[in-house]
């Protein structure tokens, strides 16, 4: 029936071929990391630029990188990221799917509308998954971001990821790898929750607009329609999450890339941003972050579709 047809559009853990998920999925996420890494470099440089920096836009950052370092400059820190990004994504997706079923059961007794129920359950699962992956992701993020901005706007230069790691241990010990961990959790966990909540609710709203989930519609949607709706939901979710959480991401990035000699507190970073750019300073790098979040999320959803063992 209609409800069961709409239910078939959900991609859950029990629908996935696990061996294919971990092998093929790792390849997909590696390829996506290669494609989107320059976007992360541009975003990071925009977020840490000083008031006197001449590179105020994404296009000017790209021109500056290509002029000084060529195309390899767009991949500074990539080796570090690729080492940890795939394990972190696998941890994230495993936690996401294994907690989503429990989250749906938690909200079901409240008798919310279907879009609201989907938003809450997906949001809870997204936040839990992000918390699980942060232990791996934060040190990788910190090292890669320092490599992304080395020599830019007065930031220290390094001889690769190992050099960054050695200097962090020398100045701060192991805990230095988790500088900004609290802000990172405050950024990525709400961001993940907002993304998945927006995705879950927007997808259902789109289906309702298309006539699915009503008594008049019994035929299951085609696979191409399902993928189109999921991709649209991913773009909407990326826009929503990036608008809400970019200010925290900007503060976190500035906190993590500062060397020992330039260290500032989160409060000082906020003060400096307001002084230099006003409140708009918190939205530095919004465009690249939106592109990255939308592309990551949408590709992840479509990868689920590809890796699903169900045949519609």
Sine and cosine of phi, psi and omega as CSV:
sin_phi,cos_phi,sin_psi,cos_psi,sin_omega,cos_omega
0.00,0.00,-0.11,-0.99,-0.09,-1.00
-0.87,0.49,-0.72,0.70,-0.04,-1.00
-0.89,0.46,-0.65,0.76,0.00,-1.00
-0.94,0.35,-0.54,0.84,0.06,-1.00
-0.90,0.43,-0.69,0.72,0.02,-1.00
-0.91,0.41,-0.59,0.81,0.02,-1.00
-0.88,0.47,-0.46,0.89,0.00,-1.00
-0.94,0.35,-0.27,0.96,0.00,-1.00
-0.99,0.17,-0.21,0.98,0.05,-1.00
-0.98,0.22,0.66,-0.75,0.04,-1.00
-0.93,-0.37,0.94,-0.34,-0.09,-1.00
-0.88,-0.47,0.20,-0.98,-0.08,-1.00
-0.84,0.55,-0.63,0.77,-0.05,-1.00
-0.95,0.30,-0.15,0.99,0.04,-1.00
-1.00,-0.05,-0.11,0.99,-0.10,-0.99
-1.00,-0.07,0.63,-0.78,0.19,-0.98
-0.98,0.21,0.96,-0.29,-0.18,-0.98
-0.89,0.46,-0.68,0.73,-0.01,-1.00
-0.90,0.44,-0.66,0.76,0.03,-1.00
-0.92,0.40,-0.59,0.80,-0.02,-1.00
-0.87,0.50,-0.73,0.68,-0.09,-1.00
-0.98,0.21,-0.45,0.89,-0.01,-1.00
-1.00,0.00,-0.87,0.49,-0.01,-1.00
-0.92,0.39,-0.63,0.78,0.00,-1.00
-0.86,0.51,-0.65,0.76,0.02,-1.00
-0.88,0.47,-0.64,0.77,0.04,-1.00
-0.90,0.43,-0.66,0.75,0.01,-1.00
-0.89,0.45,-0.71,0.70,-0.04,-1.00
-0.94,0.33,-0.51,0.86,0.08,-1.00
-0.91,0.41,-0.72,0.69,0.04,-1.00
-0.87,0.49,-0.64,0.77,0.02,-1.00
-0.92,0.39,-0.61,0.79,0.05,-1.00
-0.88,0.47,-0.67,0.75,0.04,-1.00
-0.87,0.49,-0.71,0.71,-0.05,-1.00
-0.94,0.35,-0.58,0.81,-0.12,-0.99
-0.99,-0.15,-0.12,0.99,-0.07,-1.00
-0.85,0.53,-0.69,0.72,0.04,-1.00
-0.84,0.55,-0.53,0.85,0.04,-1.00
-0.90,0.44,-0.64,0.77,0.04,-1.00
-0.91,0.40,-0.63,0.78,0.03,-1.00
-0.89,0.46,-0.71,0.71,-0.01,-1.00
-0.89,0.45,-0.73,0.69,0.01,-1.00
-0.85,0.53,-0.72,0.69,-0.05,-1.00
-0.90,0.44,-0.68,0.74,0.01,-1.00
-0.91,0.41,-0.62,0.78,0.05,-1.00
-0.89,0.45,-0.61,0.79,-0.07,-1.00
-0.96,0.30,-0.46,0.89,-0.06,-1.00
-0.98,-0.22,-0.01,1.00,-0.03,-1.00
-0.86,0.51,0.63,-0.78,0.03,-1.00
-0.99,0.12,0.14,-0.99,-0.01,-1.00
-0.87,0.48,-0.51,0.86,-0.05,-1.00
-1.00,-0.01,0.01,1.00,-0.02,-1.00
-0.91,0.41,0.64,-0.77,0.00,-1.00
-1.00,0.08,-0.22,0.98,-0.03,-1.00
-1.00,-0.09,1.00,-0.06,-0.09,-1.00
-0.97,-0.24,-0.13,0.99,-0.03,-1.00
-0.72,-0.69,0.25,-0.97,0.00,-1.00
-0.87,0.49,-0.65,0.76,-0.02,-1.00
-0.91,0.42,-0.63,0.78,0.01,-1.00
-0.94,0.34,-0.56,0.83,0.08,-1.00
-0.90,0.44,-0.70,0.72,0.01,-1.00
-0.88,0.48,-0.72,0.70,0.00,-1.00
-0.88,0.48,-0.66,0.75,-0.01,-1.00
-0.90,0.44,-0.68,0.73,0.00,-1.00
-0.91,0.41,-0.72,0.70,-0.02,-1.00
-0.90,0.43,-0.57,0.82,-0.01,-1.00
-0.93,0.36,-0.65,0.76,-0.08,-1.00
-1.00,-0.01,-0.59,0.81,-0.12,-0.99
-0.81,-0.58,-0.14,0.99,-0.06,-1.00
0.95,0.31,-0.23,-0.97,-0.02,-1.00
-0.85,0.52,-0.61,0.79,0.03,-1.00
-0.84,0.54,-0.43,0.90,0.02,-1.00
-0.90,0.45,-0.43,0.91,0.03,-1.00
-0.97,0.25,-0.13,0.99,-0.04,-1.00
-0.85,-0.53,0.43,0.90,0.08,-1.00
-0.89,0.46,0.78,-0.63,0.01,-1.00
0.99,0.12,0.07,1.00,-0.08,-1.00
-0.90,0.44,-0.64,0.77,-0.01,-1.00
-0.85,0.52,-0.65,0.76,0.03,-1.00
-0.90,0.43,-0.70,0.71,-0.05,-1.00
-0.91,0.42,-0.71,0.71,-0.06,-1.00
-0.91,0.41,-0.43,0.90,0.03,-1.00
-0.93,0.38,-0.63,0.78,-0.08,-1.00
-0.95,-0.30,-0.33,0.95,-0.11,-0.99
-0.92,0.40,-0.70,0.72,-0.04,-1.00
-0.90,0.43,-0.74,0.67,0.07,-1.00
-0.86,0.52,-0.64,0.77,0.00,-1.00
-0.90,0.44,-0.65,0.76,0.02,-1.00
-0.92,0.40,-0.64,0.77,0.01,-1.00
-0.90,0.43,-0.68,0.73,0.06,-1.00
-0.87,0.50,-0.70,0.72,-0.01,-1.00
-0.87,0.50,-0.77,0.64,-0.08,-1.00
-0.93,0.37,-0.60,0.80,0.04,-1.00
-0.89,0.45,-0.74,0.68,0.02,-1.00
-0.90,0.43,-0.62,0.78,-0.01,-1.00
-0.86,0.50,-0.78,0.62,-0.10,-0.99
-0.96,0.28,-0.54,0.84,0.00,-1.00
-0.97,0.24,-0.37,0.93,0.03,-1.00
-0.99,-0.11,-0.28,0.96,-0.07,-1.00
-0.91,0.43,-0.67,0.74,0.00,-1.00
-0.87,0.49,-0.70,0.71,0.03,-1.00
-0.89,0.45,-0.65,0.76,-0.01,-1.00
-0.89,0.45,-0.66,0.75,0.04,-1.00
-0.88,0.47,-0.65,0.76,0.03,-1.00
-0.91,0.41,-0.54,0.84,0.00,-1.00
-0.92,0.40,-0.65,0.76,-0.08,-1.00
-1.00,-0.01,-0.25,0.97,-0.06,-1.00
-0.85,0.52,-0.66,0.76,-0.04,-1.00
-0.90,0.43,-0.28,0.96,-0.05,-1.00
-0.98,0.17,-0.16,0.99,0.05,-1.00
0.83,0.56,0.65,0.76,0.09,-1.00
-0.95,0.30,0.25,-0.97,0.11,-0.99
-0.90,0.44,0.36,-0.93,-0.07,-1.00
-0.86,0.51,-0.71,0.70,0.05,-1.00
-0.88,0.48,-0.63,0.78,0.01,-1.00
-0.92,0.39,-0.69,0.73,0.03,-1.00
-0.87,0.49,-0.68,0.73,0.02,-1.00
-0.91,0.42,-0.65,0.76,-0.01,-1.00
-0.89,0.45,-0.71,0.70,-0.03,-1.00
-0.92,0.40,-0.73,0.68,-0.05,-1.00
-0.91,0.42,-0.72,0.70,0.02,-1.00
-0.92,0.40,-0.59,0.80,0.02,-1.00
-0.90,0.43,-0.71,0.71,0.03,-1.00
-0.88,0.48,-0.72,0.70,-0.01,-1.00
-0.90,0.43,-0.65,0.76,0.00,-1.00
-0.90,0.44,-0.66,0.75,0.02,-1.00
-0.92,0.39,-0.69,0.73,0.00,-1.00
-0.89,0.46,-0.66,0.75,0.00,-1.00
-0.91,0.42,-0.64,0.77,0.01,-1.00
-0.90,0.43,-0.66,0.75,0.02,-1.00
-0.87,0.49,-0.63,0.78,-0.02,-1.00
-0.92,0.39,-0.58,0.82,-0.10,-0.99
-1.00,0.05,-0.22,0.98,-0.09,-1.00
-0.91,0.42,-0.51,0.86,-0.02,-1.00
-0.86,0.50,-0.57,0.82,0.04,-1.00
-1.00,0.05,-0.63,0.77,-0.18,-0.98
-0.96,0.29,-0.63,0.78,-0.11,-0.99
-0.87,0.49,-0.77,0.64,0.03,-1.00
-0.87,0.49,-0.64,0.77,0.03,-1.00
-0.90,0.44,-0.70,0.72,-0.01,-1.00
-0.88,0.47,-0.69,0.72,-0.04,-1.00
-0.90,0.45,-0.75,0.67,-0.01,-1.00
-0.90,0.43,-0.73,0.69,-0.05,-1.00
-0.90,0.43,-0.62,0.79,-0.01,-1.00
-0.92,0.39,-0.59,0.81,0.07,-1.00
-0.91,0.41,-0.58,0.81,0.05,-1.00
-0.95,0.33,-0.57,0.82,0.00,-1.00
-0.88,0.48,-0.60,0.80,-0.13,-0.99
-0.95,-0.31,0.15,0.99,-0.04,-1.00
-0.86,0.51,0.74,-0.67,-0.01,-1.00
0.97,0.24,0.00,1.00,-0.05,-1.00
-0.98,-0.22,0.77,-0.63,0.00,-1.00
0.80,0.60,0.61,0.79,0.09,-1.00
1.00,0.10,0.13,0.99,-0.01,-1.00
-0.98,0.21,0.49,-0.87,-0.07,-1.00
-0.89,0.47,0.50,-0.87,0.06,-1.00
-0.99,-0.15,0.51,-0.86,-0.05,-1.00
-0.73,-0.68,0.30,-0.95,0.08,-1.00
-0.96,-0.28,0.82,0.57,0.04,-1.00
0.99,-0.15,0.06,-1.00,-0.07,-1.00
-0.89,0.45,-0.61,0.80,0.00,-1.00
-0.90,0.43,-0.58,0.81,0.04,-1.00
-0.91,0.41,-0.65,0.76,0.07,-1.00
-0.87,0.49,-0.73,0.69,-0.02,-1.00
-0.87,0.49,-0.70,0.71,0.00,-1.00
-0.87,0.49,-0.69,0.73,-0.02,-1.00
-0.93,0.36,-0.58,0.82,0.05,-1.00
-0.91,0.42,-0.70,0.71,0.00,-1.00
-0.90,0.43,-0.65,0.76,-0.02,-1.00
-0.90,0.43,-0.62,0.79,-0.08,-1.00
-1.00,-0.03,-0.56,0.83,-0.13,-0.99
-0.78,-0.63,-0.10,0.99,-0.07,-1.00
0.96,0.27,-0.20,-0.98,-0.03,-1.00
-0.86,0.50,-0.57,0.82,-0.04,-1.00
-0.90,0.44,-0.32,0.95,0.03,-1.00
-0.89,0.45,-0.43,0.90,0.02,-1.00
-0.94,0.33,-0.24,0.97,-0.02,-1.00
-0.92,-0.40,0.43,0.90,0.10,-1.00
-0.89,0.45,0.78,-0.63,-0.04,-1.00
0.98,0.18,0.24,0.97,-0.03,-1.00
-0.86,0.50,-0.69,0.72,0.01,-1.00
-0.86,0.51,-0.71,0.70,0.02,-1.00
-0.92,0.39,-0.56,0.83,0.02,-1.00
-0.90,0.43,-0.70,0.71,0.06,-1.00
-0.89,0.45,-0.67,0.75,0.01,-1.00
-0.92,0.40,-0.39,0.92,0.01,-1.00
-1.00,0.02,-0.82,0.57,-0.15,-0.99
-0.98,0.22,-0.57,0.82,0.00,-1.00
-0.92,0.39,-0.78,0.63,0.10,-1.00
-0.88,0.47,-0.60,0.80,0.01,-1.00
-0.88,0.47,-0.71,0.71,0.03,-1.00
-0.90,0.43,-0.66,0.75,0.01,-1.00
-0.89,0.45,-0.71,0.70,0.01,-1.00
-0.90,0.43,-0.67,0.74,0.00,-1.00
-0.86,0.52,-0.79,0.62,-0.08,-1.00
-0.95,0.32,-0.55,0.83,0.07,-1.00
-0.91,0.42,-0.71,0.70,0.01,-1.00
-0.90,0.43,-0.65,0.76,0.00,-1.00
-0.90,0.44,-0.75,0.67,-0.04,-1.00
-0.88,0.47,-0.69,0.72,-0.04,-1.00
-0.97,0.24,-0.67,0.75,-0.04,-1.00
-0.92,0.40,-0.59,0.81,0.02,-1.00
-0.88,0.48,-0.69,0.73,-0.01,-1.00
-0.93,0.36,-0.60,0.80,0.05,-1.00
-0.90,0.44,-0.67,0.75,0.03,-1.00
-0.89,0.46,-0.67,0.74,0.01,-1.00
-0.88,0.47,-0.65,0.76,0.02,-1.00
-0.89,0.46,-0.65,0.76,0.02,-1.00
-0.91,0.42,-0.48,0.88,0.02,-1.00
-1.00,0.06,-0.01,1.00,0.05,-1.00
1.00,-0.05,0.02,1.00,0.05,-1.00
-0.98,0.18,0.48,-0.88,0.03,-1.00
0.98,0.18,0.26,0.97,0.06,-1.00
-0.91,-0.42,0.24,-0.97,-0.01,-1.00
-0.92,0.39,-0.35,0.94,-0.05,-1.00
-0.99,0.17,-0.30,0.96,-0.13,-0.99
-0.90,-0.43,0.86,-0.51,0.00,-1.00
-0.88,-0.48,-0.45,0.89,-0.05,-1.00
-0.95,0.31,0.67,-0.74,0.05,-1.00
-0.93,0.35,0.62,-0.79,0.02,-1.00
-0.92,0.39,0.40,-0.92,0.02,-1.00
-0.94,0.33,0.32,-0.95,-0.01,-1.00
-0.89,0.45,-0.63,0.78,0.00,-1.00
-0.91,0.42,-0.60,0.80,0.04,-1.00
-0.92,0.40,-0.67,0.74,0.02,-1.00
-0.86,0.51,-0.72,0.69,-0.03,-1.00
-0.92,0.40,-0.59,0.81,0.02,-1.00
-0.92,0.40,-0.68,0.73,0.02,-1.00
-0.91,0.42,-0.66,0.75,0.01,-1.00
-0.90,0.43,-0.65,0.76,0.03,-1.00
-0.91,0.42,-0.66,0.75,0.04,-1.00
-0.89,0.45,-0.68,0.73,0.06,-1.00
-0.88,0.48,-0.59,0.81,0.02,-1.00
-0.91,0.41,-0.63,0.78,0.02,-1.00
-0.92,0.39,-0.69,0.72,0.04,-1.00
-0.88,0.48,-0.68,0.73,0.00,-1.00
-0.90,0.44,-0.64,0.77,0.02,-1.00
-0.89,0.45,-0.66,0.75,0.03,-1.00
-0.90,0.43,-0.69,0.72,-0.02,-1.00
-0.90,0.43,-0.76,0.65,-0.06,-1.00
-0.92,0.40,-0.65,0.76,-0.02,-1.00
-0.93,0.38,-0.61,0.79,0.01,-1.00
-0.91,0.41,-0.61,0.79,-0.08,-1.00
-0.98,0.19,-0.61,0.79,-0.18,-0.98
-0.94,-0.33,-0.04,1.00,0.01,-1.00
-0.86,0.51,-0.65,0.76,0.03,-1.00
-0.82,0.57,-0.70,0.71,0.03,-1.00
-0.91,0.42,-0.60,0.80,0.00,-1.00
-0.91,0.42,-0.62,0.79,0.03,-1.00
-0.90,0.44,-0.71,0.71,0.02,-1.00
-0.90,0.44,-0.72,0.70,-0.01,-1.00
-0.86,0.51,-0.72,0.70,-0.04,-1.00
-0.88,0.47,-0.71,0.70,0.01,-1.00
-0.89,0.47,-0.62,0.78,-0.01,-1.00
-0.91,0.40,-0.62,0.78,-0.09,-1.00
-0.98,0.20,-0.49,0.87,-0.08,-1.00
-1.00,0.07,-0.20,0.98,-0.03,-1.00
-0.96,0.28,0.74,-0.67,0.06,-1.00
-0.96,0.29,0.11,-0.99,-0.06,-1.00
-0.86,0.52,-0.60,0.80,-0.09,-1.00
-0.98,0.21,-0.26,0.97,-0.05,-1.00
-0.91,-0.41,0.29,0.96,-0.18,-0.98
-0.88,0.48,0.69,-0.72,0.06,-1.00
-0.74,-0.67,0.35,-0.94,0.09,-1.00
-1.00,0.06,0.24,-0.97,0.04,-1.00
-0.86,0.51,-0.60,0.80,0.00,-1.00
-0.90,0.43,-0.67,0.74,0.03,-1.00
-0.90,0.43,-0.61,0.79,0.03,-1.00
-0.89,0.45,-0.69,0.73,0.04,-1.00
-0.87,0.49,-0.72,0.70,0.00,-1.00
-0.87,0.50,-0.70,0.72,-0.01,-1.00
-0.91,0.40,-0.63,0.78,0.02,-1.00
-0.89,0.45,-0.70,0.71,0.00,-1.00
-0.91,0.41,-0.63,0.77,0.00,-1.00
-0.90,0.43,-0.68,0.73,-0.11,-0.99
-0.99,0.16,-0.66,0.75,-0.16,-0.99
-0.77,-0.63,0.00,1.00,-0.12,-0.99
0.95,0.30,-0.24,-0.97,-0.05,-1.00
-0.92,0.39,-0.37,0.93,0.02,-1.00
-0.92,0.39,-0.34,0.94,0.02,-1.00
-0.88,0.48,-0.45,0.90,0.01,-1.00
-0.95,0.32,-0.25,0.97,-0.03,-1.00
-0.96,-0.29,0.38,0.92,0.12,-0.99
-0.88,0.48,0.71,-0.70,0.03,-1.00
0.98,0.20,0.24,0.97,-0.03,-1.00
-0.87,0.50,-0.71,0.71,-0.04,-1.00
-0.86,0.50,-0.82,0.57,0.04,-1.00
-0.86,0.50,-0.58,0.81,-0.01,-1.00
-0.93,0.37,-0.62,0.78,0.06,-1.00
-0.88,0.47,-0.71,0.70,0.02,-1.00
-0.86,0.50,-0.71,0.70,-0.04,-1.00
-0.91,0.42,-0.74,0.67,-0.04,-1.00
-0.91,0.41,-0.66,0.75,-0.01,-1.00
-0.92,0.40,-0.70,0.72,-0.02,-1.00
-0.92,0.39,-0.69,0.72,0.01,-1.00
-0.88,0.48,-0.78,0.63,-0.06,-1.00
-0.91,0.42,-0.71,0.70,-0.03,-1.00
-0.91,0.42,-0.68,0.73,0.03,-1.00
-0.90,0.43,-0.61,0.79,0.02,-1.00
-0.89,0.46,-0.67,0.74,0.01,-1.00
-0.91,0.42,-0.71,0.71,0.00,-1.00
-0.93,0.37,-0.50,0.87,0.09,-1.00
-0.92,0.40,-0.64,0.77,0.09,-1.00
-0.83,0.56,-0.72,0.70,-0.03,-1.00
-0.87,0.50,-0.71,0.71,0.00,-1.00
-0.91,0.42,-0.63,0.78,-0.08,-1.00
-1.00,0.07,-0.10,1.00,-0.01,-1.00
-0.92,0.39,0.68,-0.73,-0.01,-1.00
-1.00,0.01,-0.05,1.00,0.04,-1.00
-0.97,0.23,0.54,-0.84,0.03,-1.00
-0.88,-0.47,0.88,-0.48,-0.05,-1.00
-0.98,-0.19,0.00,0.00,0.00,0.00
